[in-house]
């Protein structure tokens, strides 16, 4: 079975600074990888996904992630964050859509 | 609104009562998933259902919890004899048929259960 590890539970950054949220996965088969964002008291929204093809994936709100098969990583990045990016971010992995596994989440706090 | 609809958004129950949480998937989606989110924790998979079938319930507690997705109507997550430890946010997600699916799940806004 696959699993996901998000290495940082909390990431505080200042506005307009770059940010990287780390995600590592383990799986014995090919996987699909996702990043979701959760704003307070809301459900999860898809930021971006990797299915196949180019390893650099661009998502909404200026976020991007890079799939690195050798390092089994799928880190999320944004070159310049805004206050409105403050939220919880979840990395997820599935290989057949029946069993999507989520990481424990990373709370991104953007300070003015 | 064509999104995943969950109700109630907030539910308060006393210990020993029953909680019923409902989820209507997106139009055209036949797969429903339930996840539980405890404070400061990630999402934990509970159960995966298709119409009239439970496909995977490996994440469901063995007692007091049940789920269904009838031919007509919403999916229901039922918790009997609730205890304080059941207090959590319960999220429903749906996806289209596996064939041609991109693997993406579409989430509702969650039902927040508080057990007094």
Interface residues (C-beta under 8 A of the other chain):
Chain A: X6 X32 X34 X36 X41 X42 X43 X44 X45 X46 X49 X51 X90 X94 X96 X97 X98 X99 X100 X101 X102 X103 X104 X105
Chain B: X4 X6 X31 X33 X35 X41 X42 X43 X44 X45 X48 X55 X56 X91 X93 X95 X98 X101 X102 X103 X104 X105 X106 X107 X108 X109 X110 X112
